[in-house]
Amino acid sequence: MSVNRPIQTIAIAARGITQGFTGPNEFIRGLAQGLLDFAPAYKIHLYYDVREALGLFPRAVEHLLPTKNRVIWDQLLLPRALWQDKIDVTIFPKGPVPLYVPCRALSVVHDLGYFYPELNAYRTLDTLYFRFAMPRAVRYTWGLFAASEYTRQDMIRTLRATPEKVVTIYEAPHDRYRPITDSAHLAEIRQRYRLPEPFMFYPTSISPRKNIVRLLKAFEMLKEQIPHHLVLTGGKKWNSNDIVKQLNGPLSARIRVLGAVPAEDMPAIYSLAQFVVYPSLFEGFGLPIVEAFRCGTPVLISNLTSLPEVAGDAALVVDGLHVDSIRDGLLRLANDASLRAELRQKGFIRAKAFTWKKTIQHVVDWLERRQDTL
């Protein structure tokens, strides 16, 4: 098969798509559905590792490559299937690519957190793997998709990526994210998750990169000045034991940790929250910010990495490295109803910048420009 022929088939490596509600898996689902909806000129193939995934995208050509061994799937089964199916372009939504790919390969880079040891958020073996795999992907793939302009510039700076080879494609929320006004549904969700009133909401994993320790210190400083509780989602990530201890410490009566929440319940929780906090230290995009915007929930963010780029003027920005700044931001949002109303309206406007239709059009335009390059 010649890699120079016109692009007709696009494949997505969707190993692990059924393994929980994660950022990369939401990206795979959004990208696949977006290509099916807005790129009708291409035949879309999806490759899964488990039978339960079959039927997720009935309009695509779905393939099952069953194995529990990640290395065998990535390095043997998938490349062989791509060759047999005469695929023109394969998208690897989690960054690394196999040692051999029999077609044009596109790597999606959500962030380069593994290259920042000060975050202390990843296992040593995972860090070593990504530090080996990502420079190789940057060098040998046909193209690279970055989740934000911040990530694109980080790739150029850190991995010496060729600028013309890297394109920014923003993520977008699922259509489920909208203001929920059904009082019975809201009451059911509040009861099911035992949500206090009022509360601020941090849709996050429990990880050092999420800046939870500084957030808790800020909350401790003003706990007598505001009636709010802090509600968090997300499961525990590596190196989170100290954070969990603090969540279970003196403030525990004012904190609810929900754990993993089904995606269909998230819009109601956003809608019930008085405001969202997202003071993360490092993000490649920060999809919960846009989800909150879509639901009409005011948002506080840190001034770090991609977050200001994504939020624009629609969020209250604080210095994520300084507890006093986080405290002042929490106090403002908790006490200033007019500010919350202003951010709510700005959030609705800002959210319109992030749709899968716009993202897929950007992808298609880029593919057409790169059509004749290797």
C-alpha positions as CSV (number, residue, x, y, z in Angstrom):
1,M,0.0,0.0,0.0
2,S,1.3,3.4,-0.9
3,V,1.2,6.1,1.8
4,N,0.9,8.7,-1.0
5,R,-2.6,7.7,-2.1
6,P,-5.6,10.0,-1.2
7,I,-6.8,9.5,2.3
8,Q,-10.0,7.4,2.3
9,T,-9.9,5.5,5.6
10,I,-9.2,6.8,9.1
11,A,-8.6,4.4,12.0
12,I,-8.7,5.2,15.8
13,A,-6.7,3.0,18.2
14,A,-9.4,2.6,20.9
15,R,-7.8,0.2,23.3
16,G,-9.2,0.7,26.8
17,I,-12.2,2.8,25.7
18,T,-14.5,0.9,28.1
19,Q,-12.1,1.3,31.1
20,G,-13.8,4.1,33.0
21,F,-14.7,7.7,32.5
22,T,-11.3,9.2,31.8
23,G,-10.2,12.2,29.8
24,P,-8.5,10.2,27.0
25,N,-11.5,7.9,26.7
26,E,-13.9,10.8,26.5
27,F,-11.7,12.3,23.8
28,I,-11.8,9.0,21.8
29,R,-15.6,8.9,22.0
30,G,-15.9,12.5,21.0
31,L,-13.4,12.3,18.2
32,A,-15.0,9.1,16.8
33,Q,-18.5,10.4,16.9
34,G,-17.3,13.8,15.5
35,L,-15.6,12.1,12.5
36,L,-18.7,10.0,11.8
37,D,-21.0,13.1,12.0
38,F,-18.9,15.7,10.3
39,A,-16.4,14.0,8.1
40,P,-18.6,11.8,5.8
41,A,-15.9,11.6,3.1
42,Y,-13.9,9.2,5.2
43,K,-14.6,5.6,6.3
44,I,-13.9,5.4,10.0
45,H,-12.5,2.3,11.6
46,L,-12.2,1.6,15.3
47,Y,-10.1,-1.0,16.9
48,Y,-11.0,-2.4,20.4
49,D,-9.5,-4.8,22.8
50,V,-12.7,-6.0,24.5
51,R,-15.9,-7.4,23.1
52,E,-18.0,-5.0,25.3
53,A,-16.9,-2.1,23.1
54,L,-18.5,-3.5,20.0
55,G,-21.6,-1.5,19.1
56,L,-20.4,1.8,20.6
57,F,-20.3,3.3,17.1
58,P,-22.6,1.3,14.7
59,R,-21.8,3.6,11.8
60,A,-18.1,2.9,12.0
61,V,-16.3,-0.3,10.9
62,E,-15.6,-1.9,14.3
63,H,-12.8,-4.4,14.9
64,L,-12.1,-6.6,17.9
65,L,-8.5,-7.5,18.7
66,P,-9.0,-9.5,21.9
67,T,-6.0,-9.7,24.3
68,K,-5.3,-8.5,27.8
69,N,-1.7,-7.9,27.0
70,R,-1.2,-4.2,26.1
71,V,2.2,-4.8,24.5
72,I,0.9,-7.5,22.2
73,W,-2.1,-5.4,21.2
74,D,-0.1,-2.3,20.5
75,Q,2.9,-3.8,18.8
76,L,1.6,-6.9,17.0
77,L,-2.2,-7.2,16.7
78,L,-3.0,-3.6,15.8
79,P,-0.2,-3.0,13.2
80,R,-1.1,-6.3,11.5
81,A,-4.8,-5.4,11.4
82,L,-4.1,-1.9,10.0
83,W,-2.0,-3.5,7.2
84,Q,-4.7,-6.1,6.4
85,D,-7.4,-3.5,6.3
86,K,-5.4,-1.1,4.1
87,I,-5.9,1.8,6.5
88,D,-4.6,5.2,5.2
89,V,-4.3,7.1,8.5
90,T,-4.4,5.9,12.1
91,I,-5.0,8.2,15.1
92,F,-3.4,7.2,18.4
93,P,-5.4,9.2,21.0
94,K,-3.1,8.4,24.0
95,G,0.2,9.6,22.6
96,P,2.6,6.7,22.0
97,V,2.6,4.8,18.7
98,P,3.7,1.2,17.9
99,L,7.3,0.7,16.7
100,Y,5.9,-0.2,13.3
101,V,2.8,1.4,11.8
102,P,1.9,0.4,8.2
103,C,0.2,3.8,7.3
104,R,0.4,7.4,8.2
105,A,0.3,7.8,12.0
106,L,-1.2,10.7,14.0
107,S,-0.3,11.0,17.7
108,V,-2.6,13.0,20.0
109,V,-0.7,14.7,22.8
110,H,-2.9,15.8,25.7
111,D,-0.1,17.1,27.8
112,L,3.6,16.5,28.7
113,G,3.2,16.1,32.4
114,Y,5.6,13.2,32.5
115,F,8.4,15.6,31.5
116,Y,7.9,17.7,34.7
117,P,9.3,15.7,37.6
118,E,8.4,18.4,40.1
119,L,4.7,17.4,39.7
120,N,5.6,14.1,41.4
121,A,2.4,12.6,40.0
122,Y,3.4,9.5,38.0
123,R,4.9,6.2,38.6
124,T,8.6,5.8,37.7
125,L,8.0,3.1,35.1
126,D,5.2,5.1,33.4
127,T,7.4,8.2,33.4
128,L,10.3,6.3,31.8
129,Y,8.0,4.8,29.2
130,F,6.5,8.1,28.1
131,R,9.9,9.8,28.1
132,F,11.0,7.2,25.6
133,A,7.8,6.9,23.6
134,M,6.9,10.6,23.1
135,P,10.1,11.9,21.5
136,R,9.9,8.9,19.2
137,A,6.3,9.7,18.3
138,V,7.3,13.3,17.6
139,R,10.1,12.2,15.3
140,Y,8.4,9.4,13.3
141,T,4.7,10.2,13.1
142,W,3.2,11.9,10.0
143,G,1.5,14.5,12.2
144,L,0.8,15.5,15.8
145,F,-2.4,16.8,17.4
146,A,-2.0,18.9,20.5
147,A,-4.9,19.4,22.9
148,S,-4.2,23.2,23.3
149,E,-1.8,25.8,22.0
150,Y,0.0,25.6,25.4
151,T,0.6,21.9,24.7
152,R,1.7,22.6,21.1
153,Q,4.3,25.1,22.3
154,D,5.4,22.7,25.0
155,M,6.0,20.0,22.4
156,I,8.0,22.4,20.2
157,R,10.0,23.6,23.2
158,T,10.5,20.3,25.1
159,L,10.5,17.7,22.4
160,R,11.8,19.8,19.5
161,A,8.7,19.0,17.4
162,T,8.6,20.6,14.0
163,P,6.1,23.4,14.2
164,E,4.4,22.6,10.9
165,K,3.9,19.0,12.0
166,V,1.9,20.0,15.1
167,V,-1.7,21.3,15.0
168,T,-3.8,22.3,17.9
169,I,-7.2,20.6,18.1
170,Y,-9.3,21.5,21.0
171,E,-11.4,19.0,22.9
172,A,-15.2,19.6,23.3
173,P,-17.8,18.4,25.8
174,H,-20.4,15.8,25.1
175,D,-23.9,17.2,24.2
176,R,-25.1,15.9,27.6
177,Y,-23.5,19.0,29.3
178,R,-26.2,21.6,29.6
179,P,-28.1,23.3,32.5
180,I,-30.3,20.8,34.3
181,T,-33.5,22.5,35.4
182,D,-35.7,19.4,36.2
183,S,-36.3,19.8,39.9
184,A,-37.1,16.2,40.5
185,H,-34.0,15.0,38.7
186,L,-31.9,17.5,40.7
187,A,-33.4,16.4,43.9
188,E,-32.7,12.8,43.1
189,I,-29.1,13.5,42.3
190,R,-28.7,15.6,45.5
191,Q,-30.1,12.7,47.6
192,R,-28.1,10.0,45.8
193,Y,-24.8,11.7,46.3
194,R,-25.7,13.4,49.6
195,L,-24.8,16.8,48.2
196,P,-24.8,19.6,50.8
197,E,-26.1,23.1,50.2
198,P,-24.3,25.2,49.2
199,F,-21.2,23.6,47.7
200,M,-18.2,24.3,45.5
201,F,-17.3,21.5,43.1
202,Y,-13.9,20.2,42.0
203,P,-14.4,17.6,39.2
204,T,-11.0,16.0,39.5
205,S,-8.9,13.0,40.2
206,I,-7.0,12.8,43.5
207,S,-3.5,13.6,42.2
208,P,-0.6,15.9,43.2
209,R,-1.0,17.8,39.9
210,K,-4.5,18.9,40.9
211,N,-3.2,21.3,43.6
212,I,-5.7,19.9,46.2
213,V,-3.3,20.6,49.1
214,R,-3.2,24.3,48.5
215,L,-7.0,24.4,47.9
216,L,-7.5,22.7,51.3
217,K,-5.3,25.2,53.0
218,A,-7.2,28.1,51.4
219,F,-10.5,26.5,52.5
220,E,-9.2,26.1,56.0
221,M,-8.4,29.8,56.2
222,L,-11.9,30.9,55.3
223,K,-14.1,28.0,56.6
224,E,-15.7,30.3,59.2
225,Q,-16.5,33.0,56.6
226,I,-18.5,30.9,54.1
227,P,-21.0,28.2,54.6
228,H,-19.9,26.1,51.6
229,H,-18.8,22.5,51.5
230,L,-16.2,21.2,49.0
231,V,-17.3,18.3,46.8
232,L,-14.8,16.4,44.7
233,T,-15.1,13.6,42.2
234,G,-12.4,11.3,40.9
235,G,-10.5,8.2,42.0
236,K,-7.1,8.1,43.7
237,K,-4.1,8.3,41.5
238,W,-0.5,7.4,42.2
239,N,1.1,9.3,45.1
240,S,-2.2,10.5,46.5
241,N,-2.1,9.1,50.1
242,D,-1.0,12.3,51.7
243,I,-3.8,14.2,49.9
244,V,-6.3,11.6,51.0
245,K,-5.2,12.0,54.7
246,Q,-5.8,15.7,54.4
247,L,-9.2,15.2,52.9
248,N,-10.0,13.0,55.9
249,G,-8.5,15.5,58.4
250,P,-10.1,18.3,60.4
251,L,-12.0,19.6,57.4
252,S,-13.6,16.3,56.6
253,A,-17.0,17.3,57.9
254,R,-17.1,20.0,55.1
255,I,-15.8,17.7,52.3
256,R,-17.5,15.1,50.2
257,V,-15.4,12.8,47.9
258,L,-17.7,11.1,45.4
259,G,-15.2,8.9,43.7
260,A,-16.0,7.9,40.1
261,V,-19.3,9.4,38.9
262,P,-21.1,8.1,35.8
263,A,-20.9,10.7,33.0
264,E,-24.7,11.0,32.8
265,D,-24.9,12.3,36.4
266,M,-22.3,15.0,35.9
267,P,-24.4,17.7,34.3
268,A,-26.8,17.7,37.3
269,I,-23.9,17.9,39.8
270,Y,-22.5,20.9,37.9
271,S,-25.9,22.5,37.9
272,L,-26.4,22.0,41.6
273,A,-22.9,23.5,42.5
274,Q,-22.8,27.2,43.3
275,F,-19.4,27.3,41.5
276,V,-16.6,25.1,40.2
277,V,-13.0,25.3,41.4
278,Y,-10.2,24.1,39.1
279,P,-6.9,25.4,40.5
280,S,-4.8,22.7,38.8
281,L,-1.0,23.0,38.5
282,F,-0.8,21.3,35.1
283,E,-3.3,20.7,32.4
284,G,-3.1,20.0,28.7
285,F,-6.6,21.3,28.2
286,G,-9.0,21.1,31.2
287,L,-12.2,19.8,29.8
288,P,-14.2,20.2,33.1
289,I,-13.9,23.9,32.7
290,V,-15.9,23.9,29.4
291,E,-18.3,21.3,30.8
292,A,-19.0,23.7,33.7
293,F,-19.5,26.6,31.2
294,R,-22.0,24.5,29.2
295,C,-23.9,23.8,32.4
296,G,-24.0,27.5,33.4
297,T,-21.8,27.1,36.5
298,P,-19.2,29.8,37.4
299,V,-15.6,28.7,37.4
300,L,-12.4,29.5,39.3
301,I,-9.2,28.5,37.7
302,S,-5.4,28.8,38.3
303,N,-3.3,30.9,36.0
304,L,-1.1,27.9,35.0
305,T,-0.5,26.0,31.8
306,S,-3.5,25.7,29.4
307,L,-6.2,26.9,31.8
308,P,-6.3,30.6,30.9
309,E,-6.2,29.7,27.2
310,V,-9.3,27.6,27.5
311,A,-11.2,29.8,29.9
312,G,-10.6,33.1,28.2
313,D,-12.3,35.9,30.1
314,A,-15.1,33.6,31.4
315,A,-13.5,32.4,34.7
316,L,-12.1,34.0,37.8
317,V,-8.3,33.5,37.6
318,V,-6.1,33.0,40.7
319,D,-2.4,32.4,41.3
320,G,-2.4,28.6,41.7
321,L,0.9,28.6,43.5
322,H,-0.2,31.0,46.3
323,V,-2.7,29.9,48.9
324,D,-3.8,33.5,49.7
325,S,-4.8,34.1,46.1
326,I,-6.9,30.9,46.0
327,R,-8.5,31.9,49.3
328,D,-9.4,35.4,48.0
329,G,-10.9,33.8,44.8
330,L,-13.0,31.4,46.8
331,L,-14.2,34.2,49.0
332,R,-15.2,36.4,46.1
333,L,-17.2,33.7,44.3
334,A,-18.8,32.5,47.5
335,N,-20.0,36.1,48.4
336,D,-20.5,37.9,45.1
337,A,-23.7,36.8,43.4
338,S,-23.3,39.4,40.7
339,L,-19.9,38.1,39.8
340,R,-21.3,34.6,39.6
341,A,-24.0,35.8,37.3
342,E,-21.5,37.6,35.1
343,L,-19.3,34.5,34.8
344,R,-22.3,32.3,34.1
345,Q,-23.2,34.4,31.0
346,K,-19.6,34.6,29.9
347,G,-19.2,30.9,30.3
348,F,-22.1,30.2,28.0
349,I,-20.5,32.4,25.3
350,R,-17.0,30.9,25.8
351,A,-18.3,27.3,25.6
352,K,-19.5,28.0,22.0
353,A,-15.8,28.0,20.9
354,F,-15.5,24.3,21.7
355,T,-17.6,22.0,19.6
356,W,-16.7,18.7,17.9
357,K,-18.0,20.1,14.6
358,K,-15.3,22.9,14.8
359,T,-12.6,20.5,15.9
360,I,-13.4,17.9,13.1
361,Q,-13.4,20.7,10.5
362,H,-10.0,21.7,11.7
363,V,-8.8,18.1,11.5
364,V,-10.1,17.7,8.0
365,D,-8.6,21.0,6.8
366,W,-5.2,19.9,8.2
367,L,-5.4,16.5,6.6
368,E,-6.2,18.0,3.2
369,R,-3.2,20.4,3.5
370,R,-0.9,17.5,4.6
371,Q,-2.3,15.1,2.0
372,D,0.8,14.9,-0.1
373,T,3.4,14.9,2.6
374,L,5.0,11.8,4.3
